[in-house]
Structure formats: structure tokens, C-alpha cells
């Protein structure tokens, strides 16, 4: 089973744990399967295997724009977001 498939299965088991309509017996089964699957390890493997390729450039750009307008972000943080935005919009050739 591939890493992405394992992560998707884990998501289903985690959803069962927090669903009030799932029986206690099913929740116990979900928890035991999650424990056997290794906790969050597959999610970390998926993140590492994707690297920067897994990041959607549109979402990265949106996050940087949001940081520039967020009143909770420090001026230094806003400046770094602005610099990163310029790097993203004009990649090195």
C-alpha cells in the first residue's frame, strides 16, 4: 500500500473516532488500527515525499498575501512575506 493510500485510510479511521454516530466498539477498532499503522508517521512520509512539489503555488501565494494583510503579523513578518511573494512571482531563471 502506498503512502498516500495509507494516509487516506488513516483519515477515515480518525474521522470515525470523532464521529458521535459511531459505536464505541467501532471507535476502539479504529484506534487499534491507527496504532498498528504507526500513528502520524505515514502523514510525515507523505509530506517528505512530496517536498515543494506538493505545495500548490496558488495557495502559497494566497497565504503570503494574507500574511501581508493580517493585523496579527509583525511588520518583520509582513516584510518577509512580501519578499517571498516577489521570489515566488519571479523565479530565478
Secondary structure, 3 states (H helix, E strand, C coil): CCHHHHHHHHHHHHHHHHCCCCCHHHHHHHHHHHHHHCCCHHHHHHHHHHHHHHCCHHHHHHHHHHHHHCCCCCHHHHHHHHHHHHHHHCCCC
